[in-house]
Amino acid sequence: MKNLFFICMVAAFLSCTSKTEHAKLTFLLKGNEALEKEDLDKAIFYYNEAILADSTYVDAYLNNALVLQTKGELYNAIEMYDAVLSINPTHEGAIYKRANLYLDVDQYYRAIDDLDALSNAWQDSSQLYFTKGLVYTKLKKHKNAIKEFKHSLSLEANQPQALINIGNVFYYKEEFDSAAIYLNRGLALDNTEANGFNTLGLISTKEEEYNEAINWFNKALAVEAKNAWYMNNKGYAYLKIGKLDSAEHLVNTSLKADPYNAWVYRNKGLLELQKDNLPKAIKLLEKAYKMDKTIDNLAIDLAKAYLRINDKTKACKMLATLEPAQSISHLIDTNCK
């Protein structure tokens, strides 16, 4: 009788297990079908149902994470990878994908921790070192960034993106000759890397070669016609050569495409300064400064705008935030002593 009871219990367990396996697989497949039809919400619903059927179902978490990332729900996607790693702490794909999401949400040191966790298993992966280079670039650790990009290139030589990113880092370091060498090498491998043309345009802008900059930005926009940053950069170059109508059109178009870019408010402010619309200009420049205090010359531009309305108090307060430099010493000597 005991043996019969034991056999019945085993049969019941196997039946239950079979039903669970069937249910979770069915929900996963339905989620995949919804994803193929680009019905993202329904895909998430089915993946969640698969997880409810089996809380250790790694494939459901991974697929759910990808859909959430597509929807822009990056923190929720990170939670899916967290769940995978609570089940399997050494799941390399989840670690790497979470690292990329940490990069996207500006949690750079967490990204580095994940990437370091892959160092032994992925020591021959050019992509690992490339991603590390991106993170160190964001951290403004330029020496480390260049080292990682070059390590990536040592494993896979013909990487246009790695070359262009090295060029970008040299641009941030204001080593423009070195930047141009790497940017041109990258573009020689792939002339659809619009970012490379854009950075060459930024170099020309820094060197006050504005017509040359416009040509580079045109090449970038030929690849990515709706890129808000490239339009804004081109608009600034037009502003500097006095073509205000063209500048205004580009800056306004850029603003509609990306209203969260501090640089576009800086450029709109400078446009309003050119038109002597001082209250509006100051409002825009103040908005840009609140969003990003590191924008080139923004504090000086804002101080000069305050001086134009004879507000020396605000102007001097703004100038006091800057390191002493010859370019502002005359403003301080004249207005703030």
DOTOR-475389 format. One record per residue (C-alpha): residue in one letter; x, y, z; residue number from 1. Coordinates in nm, 3 decimals. Example, Ala and Ser with C-alpha at 12.3 -4.5 7.8 and 13.67 -1.06 7.14 Angstrom:
BEGIN
{tilum 'A', {1.230, -0.450, 0.780}, 1};
{tilum 'S', {1.367, -0.106, 0.714}, 2};
END
This chain:
BEGIN
{tilum 'M', {0.000, 0.000, 0.000}, 1};
{tilum 'K', {0.290, 0.234, 0.085}, 2};
{tilum 'N', {0.449, 0.161, -0.250}, 3};
{tilum 'L', {0.124, 0.240, -0.431}, 4};
{tilum 'F', {0.093, 0.573, -0.242}, 5};
{tilum 'F', {0.453, 0.661, -0.331}, 6};
{tilum 'I', {0.393, 0.582, -0.699}, 7};
{tilum 'C', {0.080, 0.799, -0.699}, 8};
{tilum 'M', {0.272, 1.089, -0.540}, 9};
{tilum 'V', {0.547, 1.061, -0.802}, 10};
{tilum 'A', {0.290, 1.053, -1.081}, 11};
{tilum 'A', {0.114, 1.357, -0.941}, 12};
{tilum 'F', {0.447, 1.544, -0.912}, 13};
{tilum 'L', {0.544, 1.460, -1.269}, 14};
{tilum 'S', {0.202, 1.566, -1.392}, 15};
{tilum 'C', {0.231, 1.896, -1.209}, 16};
{tilum 'T', {0.584, 1.950, -1.338}, 17};
{tilum 'S', {0.471, 1.873, -1.691}, 18};
{tilum 'K', {0.187, 2.125, -1.664}, 19};
{tilum 'T', {0.426, 2.392, -1.536}, 20};
{tilum 'E', {0.673, 2.328, -1.817}, 21};
{tilum 'H', {0.393, 2.341, -2.074}, 22};
{tilum 'A', {0.245, 2.661, -1.928}, 23};
{tilum 'K', {0.569, 2.854, -1.909}, 24};
{tilum 'L', {0.676, 2.749, -2.259}, 25};
{tilum 'T', {0.334, 2.842, -2.398}, 26};
{tilum 'F', {0.351, 3.188, -2.240}, 27};
{tilum 'L', {0.707, 3.237, -2.366}, 28};
{tilum 'L', {0.608, 3.149, -2.722}, 29};
{tilum 'K', {0.302, 3.377, -2.705}, 30};
{tilum 'G', {0.530, 3.655, -2.584}, 31};
{tilum 'N', {0.765, 3.595, -2.874}, 32};
{tilum 'E', {0.473, 3.603, -3.119}, 33};
{tilum 'A', {0.353, 3.933, -2.972}, 34};
{tilum 'L', {0.705, 4.070, -3.000}, 35};
{tilum 'E', {0.722, 3.973, -3.369}, 36};
{tilum 'K', {0.400, 4.172, -3.418}, 37};
{tilum 'E', {0.560, 4.464, -3.226}, 38};
{tilum 'D', {0.291, 4.445, -2.959}, 39};
{tilum 'L', {0.531, 4.517, -2.677}, 40};
{tilum 'D', {0.280, 4.543, -2.394}, 41};
{tilum 'K', {0.127, 4.207, -2.478}, 42};
{tilum 'A', {0.475, 4.054, -2.503}, 43};
{tilum 'I', {0.556, 4.180, -2.154}, 44};
{tilum 'F', {0.226, 4.041, -2.025}, 45};
{tilum 'Y', {0.303, 3.692, -2.155}, 46};
{tilum 'Y', {0.663, 3.698, -2.033}, 47};
{tilum 'N', {0.538, 3.794, -1.688}, 48};
{tilum 'E', {0.290, 3.506, -1.702}, 49};
{tilum 'A', {0.575, 3.271, -1.786}, 50};
{tilum 'I', {0.765, 3.404, -1.484}, 51};
{tilum 'L', {0.459, 3.351, -1.264}, 52};
{tilum 'A', {0.448, 2.992, -1.385}, 53};
{tilum 'D', {0.817, 2.946, -1.302}, 54};
{tilum 'S', {1.001, 3.213, -1.104}, 55};
{tilum 'T', {1.337, 3.064, -1.217}, 56};
{tilum 'Y', {1.260, 3.082, -1.590}, 57};
{tilum 'V', {1.569, 3.265, -1.714}, 58};
{tilum 'D', {1.460, 3.291, -2.080}, 59};
{tilum 'A', {1.143, 3.477, -1.979}, 60};
{tilum 'Y', {1.341, 3.730, -1.774}, 61};
{tilum 'L', {1.589, 3.784, -2.057}, 62};
{tilum 'N', {1.320, 3.836, -2.320}, 63};
{tilum 'N', {1.128, 4.063, -2.086}, 64};
{tilum 'A', {1.439, 4.273, -2.030}, 65};
{tilum 'L', {1.489, 4.324, -2.405}, 66};
{tilum 'V', {1.129, 4.439, -2.453}, 67};
{tilum 'L', {1.144, 4.673, -2.155}, 68};
{tilum 'Q', {1.465, 4.820, -2.292}, 69};
{tilum 'T', {1.299, 4.872, -2.630}, 70};
{tilum 'K', {1.020, 5.061, -2.452}, 71};
{tilum 'G', {1.274, 5.277, -2.275}, 72};
{tilum 'E', {1.196, 5.128, -1.933}, 73};
{tilum 'L', {1.562, 5.087, -1.852}, 74};
{tilum 'Y', {1.539, 5.050, -1.476}, 75};
{tilum 'N', {1.274, 4.779, -1.512}, 76};
{tilum 'A', {1.500, 4.603, -1.761}, 77};
{tilum 'I', {1.784, 4.619, -1.508}, 78};
{tilum 'E', {1.556, 4.451, -1.255}, 79};
{tilum 'M', {1.500, 4.164, -1.499}, 80};
{tilum 'Y', {1.876, 4.111, -1.528}, 81};
{tilum 'D', {1.904, 4.134, -1.150}, 82};
{tilum 'A', {1.652, 3.850, -1.130}, 83};
{tilum 'V', {1.850, 3.640, -1.378}, 84};
{tilum 'L', {2.167, 3.693, -1.178}, 85};
{tilum 'S', {1.994, 3.601, -0.853}, 86};
{tilum 'I', {1.916, 3.266, -1.021}, 87};
{tilum 'N', {2.250, 3.229, -1.199}, 88};
{tilum 'P', {2.513, 3.475, -1.069}, 89};
{tilum 'T', {2.758, 3.386, -1.348}, 90};
{tilum 'H', {2.523, 3.439, -1.644}, 91};
{tilum 'E', {2.761, 3.629, -1.871}, 92};
{tilum 'G', {2.500, 3.762, -2.112}, 93};
{tilum 'A', {2.296, 3.914, -1.828}, 94};
{tilum 'I', {2.605, 4.070, -1.671}, 95};
{tilum 'Y', {2.713, 4.231, -1.999}, 96};
{tilum 'K', {2.367, 4.356, -2.090}, 97};
{tilum 'R', {2.315, 4.499, -1.744}, 98};
{tilum 'A', {2.649, 4.678, -1.773}, 99};
{tilum 'N', {2.529, 4.844, -2.094}, 100};
{tilum 'L', {2.207, 4.951, -1.923}, 101};
{tilum 'Y', {2.403, 5.095, -1.632}, 102};
{tilum 'L', {2.596, 5.295, -1.893}, 103};
{tilum 'D', {2.267, 5.420, -2.040}, 104};
{tilum 'V', {2.135, 5.536, -1.700}, 105};
{tilum 'D', {2.465, 5.702, -1.600}, 106};
{tilum 'Q', {2.555, 5.449, -1.329}, 107};
{tilum 'Y', {2.908, 5.424, -1.456}, 108};
{tilum 'Y', {3.082, 5.260, -1.162}, 109};
{tilum 'R', {2.823, 4.983, -1.152}, 110};
{tilum 'A', {2.885, 4.932, -1.524}, 111};
{tilum 'I', {3.257, 4.900, -1.459}, 112};
{tilum 'D', {3.192, 4.648, -1.180}, 113};
{tilum 'D', {2.991, 4.429, -1.418}, 114};
{tilum 'L', {3.247, 4.456, -1.694}, 115};
{tilum 'D', {3.529, 4.374, -1.454}, 116};
{tilum 'A', {3.335, 4.064, -1.351}, 117};
{tilum 'L', {3.369, 3.944, -1.711}, 118};
{tilum 'S', {3.741, 4.016, -1.740}, 119};
{tilum 'N', {3.857, 3.656, -1.708}, 120};
{tilum 'A', {3.584, 3.488, -1.911}, 121};
{tilum 'W', {3.588, 3.757, -2.183}, 122};
{tilum 'Q', {3.957, 3.843, -2.190}, 123};
{tilum 'D', {3.965, 3.789, -2.568}, 124};
{tilum 'S', {3.648, 3.992, -2.634}, 125};
{tilum 'S', {3.710, 4.319, -2.816}, 126};
{tilum 'Q', {3.355, 4.424, -2.729}, 127};
{tilum 'L', {3.427, 4.407, -2.356}, 128};
{tilum 'Y', {3.714, 4.654, -2.380}, 129};
{tilum 'F', {3.523, 4.875, -2.625}, 130};
{tilum 'T', {3.238, 4.905, -2.375}, 131};
{tilum 'K', {3.483, 4.981, -2.096}, 132};
{tilum 'G', {3.619, 5.259, -2.316}, 133};
{tilum 'L', {3.271, 5.407, -2.348}, 134};
{tilum 'V', {3.223, 5.402, -1.972}, 135};
{tilum 'Y', {3.558, 5.564, -1.900}, 136};
{tilum 'T', {3.481, 5.828, -2.163}, 137};
{tilum 'K', {3.162, 5.915, -1.972}, 138};
{tilum 'L', {3.363, 5.929, -1.649}, 139};
{tilum 'K', {3.606, 6.166, -1.825}, 140};
{tilum 'K', {3.891, 5.929, -1.743}, 141};
{tilum 'H', {4.044, 5.990, -2.082}, 142};
{tilum 'K', {4.368, 5.798, -2.034}, 143};
{tilum 'N', {4.175, 5.487, -1.926}, 144};
{tilum 'A', {3.929, 5.526, -2.212}, 145};
{tilum 'I', {4.201, 5.540, -2.476}, 146};
{tilum 'K', {4.374, 5.240, -2.317}, 147};
{tilum 'E', {4.055, 5.031, -2.333}, 148};
{tilum 'F', {3.972, 5.130, -2.691}, 149};
{tilum 'K', {4.326, 5.045, -2.799}, 150};
{tilum 'H', {4.303, 4.710, -2.619}, 151};
{tilum 'S', {3.984, 4.646, -2.815}, 152};
{tilum 'L', {4.166, 4.732, -3.138}, 153};
{tilum 'S', {4.451, 4.497, -3.050}, 154};
{tilum 'L', {4.197, 4.213, -3.052}, 155};
{tilum 'E', {4.008, 4.333, -3.360}, 156};
{tilum 'A', {4.198, 4.584, -3.569}, 157};
{tilum 'N', {3.941, 4.714, -3.816}, 158};
{tilum 'Q', {3.688, 4.870, -3.581}, 159};
{tilum 'P', {3.575, 5.209, -3.710}, 160};
{tilum 'Q', {3.376, 5.282, -3.395}, 161};
{tilum 'A', {3.676, 5.222, -3.169}, 162};
{tilum 'L', {3.892, 5.449, -3.383}, 163};
{tilum 'I', {3.629, 5.722, -3.389}, 164};
{tilum 'N', {3.580, 5.698, -3.014}, 165};
{tilum 'I', {3.954, 5.740, -2.961}, 166};
{tilum 'G', {3.926, 6.046, -3.183}, 167};
{tilum 'N', {3.640, 6.174, -2.969}, 168};
{tilum 'V', {3.845, 6.132, -2.651}, 169};
{tilum 'F', {4.135, 6.325, -2.802}, 170};
{tilum 'Y', {3.883, 6.595, -2.897}, 171};
{tilum 'Y', {3.771, 6.616, -2.532}, 172};
{tilum 'K', {4.139, 6.647, -2.437}, 173};
{tilum 'E', {4.165, 6.929, -2.694}, 174};
{tilum 'E', {4.439, 6.740, -2.879}, 175};
{tilum 'F', {4.282, 6.812, -3.214}, 176};
{tilum 'D', {4.557, 6.683, -3.445}, 177};
{tilum 'S', {4.552, 6.341, -3.279}, 178};
{tilum 'A', {4.174, 6.345, -3.279}, 179};
{tilum 'A', {4.159, 6.412, -3.654}, 180};
{tilum 'I', {4.402, 6.127, -3.728}, 181};
{tilum 'Y', {4.185, 5.869, -3.552}, 182};
{tilum 'L', {3.859, 6.012, -3.681}, 183};
{tilum 'N', {3.979, 5.999, -4.041}, 184};
{tilum 'R', {4.109, 5.644, -3.994}, 185};
{tilum 'G', {3.770, 5.537, -3.866}, 186};
{tilum 'L', {3.582, 5.711, -4.146}, 187};
{tilum 'A', {3.812, 5.553, -4.404}, 188};
{tilum 'L', {3.683, 5.216, -4.280}, 189};
{tilum 'D', {3.319, 5.324, -4.260}, 190};
{tilum 'N', {3.196, 5.651, -4.407}, 191};
{tilum 'T', {2.852, 5.603, -4.250}, 192};
{tilum 'E', {2.984, 5.677, -3.900}, 193};
{tilum 'A', {2.816, 6.016, -3.872}, 194};
{tilum 'N', {2.961, 6.077, -3.527}, 195};
{tilum 'G', {3.306, 6.097, -3.683}, 196};
{tilum 'F', {3.203, 6.372, -3.925}, 197};
{tilum 'N', {3.032, 6.557, -3.640}, 198};
{tilum 'T', {3.346, 6.556, -3.425}, 199};
{tilum 'L', {3.554, 6.682, -3.717}, 200};
{tilum 'G', {3.298, 6.961, -3.745}, 201};
{tilum 'L', {3.339, 7.038, -3.375}, 202};
{tilum 'I', {3.716, 7.056, -3.421}, 203};
{tilum 'S', {3.672, 7.304, -3.706}, 204};
{tilum 'T', {3.432, 7.502, -3.487}, 205};
{tilum 'K', {3.690, 7.518, -3.207}, 206};
{tilum 'E', {3.944, 7.639, -3.462}, 207};
{tilum 'E', {3.692, 7.901, -3.584}, 208};
{tilum 'E', {3.685, 7.749, -3.932}, 209};
{tilum 'Y', {3.307, 7.774, -3.948}, 210};
{tilum 'N', {3.250, 7.711, -4.320}, 211};
{tilum 'E', {3.464, 7.399, -4.295}, 212};
{tilum 'A', {3.264, 7.296, -3.988}, 213};
{tilum 'I', {2.939, 7.334, -4.183}, 214};
{tilum 'N', {3.076, 7.101, -4.452}, 215};
{tilum 'W', {3.153, 6.836, -4.189}, 216};
{tilum 'F', {2.811, 6.874, -4.027}, 217};
{tilum 'N', {2.651, 6.839, -4.371}, 218};
{tilum 'K', {2.829, 6.505, -4.411}, 219};
{tilum 'A', {2.705, 6.394, -4.070}, 220};
{tilum 'L', {2.349, 6.498, -4.156}, 221};
{tilum 'A', {2.370, 6.320, -4.492}, 222};
{tilum 'V', {2.396, 6.000, -4.286}, 223};
{tilum 'E', {2.159, 6.096, -4.003}, 224};
{tilum 'A', {1.931, 6.366, -4.139}, 225};
{tilum 'K', {1.723, 6.406, -3.823}, 226};
{tilum 'N', {2.000, 6.405, -3.565}, 227};
{tilum 'A', {1.921, 6.693, -3.329}, 228};
{tilum 'W', {2.281, 6.738, -3.210}, 229};
{tilum 'Y', {2.424, 6.766, -3.559}, 230};
{tilum 'M', {2.157, 7.019, -3.658}, 231};
{tilum 'N', {2.227, 7.226, -3.348}, 232};
{tilum 'N', {2.603, 7.221, -3.411}, 233};
{tilum 'K', {2.550, 7.331, -3.770}, 234};
{tilum 'G', {2.315, 7.603, -3.648}, 235};
{tilum 'Y', {2.586, 7.736, -3.416}, 236};
{tilum 'A', {2.834, 7.750, -3.707}, 237};
{tilum 'Y', {2.582, 7.952, -3.911}, 238};
{tilum 'L', {2.533, 8.179, -3.612}, 239};
{tilum 'K', {2.906, 8.248, -3.596}, 240};
{tilum 'I', {2.921, 8.354, -3.963}, 241};
{tilum 'G', {2.614, 8.576, -3.924}, 242};
{tilum 'K', {2.360, 8.367, -4.117}, 243};
{tilum 'L', {2.098, 8.407, -3.847}, 244};
{tilum 'D', {1.795, 8.282, -4.043}, 245};
{tilum 'S', {1.966, 7.953, -4.127}, 246};
{tilum 'A', {2.095, 7.926, -3.772}, 247};
{tilum 'E', {1.753, 7.986, -3.620}, 248};
{tilum 'H', {1.584, 7.730, -3.845}, 249};
{tilum 'L', {1.834, 7.460, -3.752}, 250};
{tilum 'V', {1.835, 7.539, -3.381}, 251};
{tilum 'N', {1.455, 7.542, -3.361}, 252};
{tilum 'T', {1.431, 7.216, -3.554}, 253};
{tilum 'S', {1.686, 7.065, -3.318}, 254};
{tilum 'L', {1.490, 7.185, -3.016}, 255};
{tilum 'K', {1.170, 7.019, -3.140}, 256};
{tilum 'A', {1.356, 6.692, -3.189}, 257};
{tilum 'D', {1.534, 6.704, -2.852}, 258};
{tilum 'P', {1.407, 6.954, -2.592}, 259};
{tilum 'Y', {1.651, 6.823, -2.328}, 260};
{tilum 'N', {1.973, 6.943, -2.487}, 261};
{tilum 'A', {2.123, 7.231, -2.290}, 262};
{tilum 'W', {2.341, 7.334, -2.584}, 263};
{tilum 'V', {2.037, 7.417, -2.797}, 264};
{tilum 'Y', {1.913, 7.662, -2.534}, 265};
{tilum 'R', {2.260, 7.817, -2.528}, 266};
{tilum 'N', {2.244, 7.864, -2.904}, 267};
{tilum 'K', {1.891, 8.007, -2.892}, 268};
{tilum 'G', {2.010, 8.248, -2.623}, 269};
{tilum 'L', {2.301, 8.360, -2.839}, 270};
{tilum 'L', {2.063, 8.410, -3.132}, 271};
{tilum 'E', {1.841, 8.633, -2.919}, 272};
{tilum 'L', {2.149, 8.828, -2.809}, 273};
{tilum 'Q', {2.232, 8.889, -3.175}, 274};
{tilum 'K', {1.880, 9.026, -3.222}, 275};
{tilum 'D', {1.914, 9.245, -2.908}, 276};
{tilum 'N', {1.625, 9.063, -2.744}, 277};
{tilum 'L', {1.802, 9.071, -2.407}, 278};
{tilum 'P', {1.533, 8.948, -2.162}, 279};
{tilum 'K', {1.459, 8.642, -2.375}, 280};
{tilum 'A', {1.828, 8.579, -2.437}, 281};
{tilum 'I', {1.908, 8.586, -2.066}, 282};
{tilum 'K', {1.618, 8.355, -1.985}, 283};
{tilum 'L', {1.744, 8.101, -2.240}, 284};
{tilum 'L', {2.106, 8.127, -2.130}, 285};
{tilum 'E', {2.003, 8.086, -1.766}, 286};
{tilum 'K', {1.807, 7.775, -1.861}, 287};
{tilum 'A', {2.108, 7.631, -2.041}, 288};
{tilum 'Y', {2.333, 7.711, -1.743}, 289};
{tilum 'K', {2.092, 7.543, -1.502}, 290};
{tilum 'M', {2.094, 7.231, -1.722}, 291};
{tilum 'D', {2.470, 7.214, -1.783}, 292};
{tilum 'K', {2.722, 7.451, -1.630}, 293};
{tilum 'T', {3.010, 7.300, -1.831}, 294};
{tilum 'I', {2.903, 7.431, -2.173}, 295};
{tilum 'D', {3.182, 7.616, -2.350}, 296};
{tilum 'N', {3.197, 7.987, -2.254}, 297};
{tilum 'L', {2.838, 7.980, -2.125}, 298};
{tilum 'A', {2.917, 8.156, -1.796}, 299};
{tilum 'I', {3.102, 8.430, -1.985}, 300};
{tilum 'D', {2.819, 8.469, -2.237}, 301};
{tilum 'L', {2.568, 8.496, -1.954}, 302};
{tilum 'A', {2.784, 8.747, -1.765}, 303};
{tilum 'K', {2.814, 8.961, -2.079}, 304};
{tilum 'A', {2.435, 8.945, -2.123}, 305};
{tilum 'Y', {2.387, 9.067, -1.765}, 306};
{tilum 'L', {2.628, 9.353, -1.830}, 307};
{tilum 'R', {2.425, 9.453, -2.134}, 308};
{tilum 'I', {2.128, 9.516, -1.905}, 309};
{tilum 'N', {2.364, 9.680, -1.652}, 310};
{tilum 'D', {2.319, 9.409, -1.390}, 311};
{tilum 'K', {2.675, 9.405, -1.260}, 312};
{tilum 'T', {2.582, 9.211, -0.948}, 313};
{tilum 'K', {2.470, 8.905, -1.142}, 314};
{tilum 'A', {2.749, 8.945, -1.395}, 315};
{tilum 'C', {3.020, 8.954, -1.128}, 316};
{tilum 'K', {2.863, 8.662, -0.942}, 317};
{tilum 'M', {2.877, 8.461, -1.264}, 318};
{tilum 'L', {3.236, 8.562, -1.340}, 319};
{tilum 'A', {3.336, 8.464, -0.987}, 320};
{tilum 'T', {3.249, 8.102, -1.069}, 321};
{tilum 'L', {3.527, 8.088, -1.330}, 322};
{tilum 'E', {3.896, 8.017, -1.297}, 323};
{tilum 'P', {4.105, 8.332, -1.344}, 324};
{tilum 'A', {4.191, 8.371, -1.709}, 325};
{tilum 'Q', {4.306, 8.649, -1.937}, 326};
{tilum 'S', {3.984, 8.622, -2.139}, 327};
{tilum 'I', {3.775, 8.738, -1.842}, 328};
{tilum 'S', {4.022, 8.947, -1.643}, 329};
{tilum 'H', {3.927, 9.264, -1.826}, 330};
{tilum 'L', {3.559, 9.203, -1.752}, 331};
{tilum 'I', {3.633, 9.161, -1.381}, 332};
{tilum 'D', {3.872, 9.460, -1.371}, 333};
{tilum 'T', {3.620, 9.683, -1.546}, 334};
{tilum 'N', {3.302, 9.579, -1.369}, 335};
{tilum 'C', {3.374, 9.391, -1.048}, 336};
{tilum 'K', {3.641, 9.586, -0.858}, 337};
END
